[in-house]
């Protein structure tokens, strides 16, 4: 079974199409519409539409920061990975400070790095292997679908503030409620 067939067992074709399309769309209204479609992955279509329409992201940022900090702190790591744990907590603090200041585009790539480090802390070297997407879908489909979404975003991009905001808030919403 191919990877695309496997994700199709967990994700509606309309959402798969939205994830593939959002990377190339520049129009803010279309980006937001696609982001709301994608938010169905997290059972949050109505709530996420309200978040995108609002201008104050502080509550979501605060929930995201608290939940991710707790997850990082509660994750047991080998002695060799203590430095990674400390660094990711520092990066999370910096990321949230910049996001609170509305610098979504500037922080786009840092978000992916933070998530990669957190997933590494949680799952170890397996998270860096090509089989991890399938593995995560099988052990925790909700997390696996989230990870599939994150892996489908470009690592670096020159997106507008509004597009970066929509993409980051999607990931932040999942983690704020995970």
FENLIN-V98410 format. One line per field, one symbol per residue. ss: DSSP state (H for helix, E for strand, C for the rest). A space follows every 10 residues. Layout:
ss: ???
This chain:
ss: CCHHHHHHCC CCHHHHHHHH HHCCCCCHHH HHHHHHHHHH HHCCHHHHHH HHHCCCCHHH HHHHHHHHHH HHHHCCCCHH HHHHHHHHHH HHHHHHHHHH CCCHHHHHHH HHHHHHHHHH HHHHHHHHCC CHHHHHHHHC HHHHHHHHHH HCCCCCCCCC HHHHHHHHHH HHHHHHCC
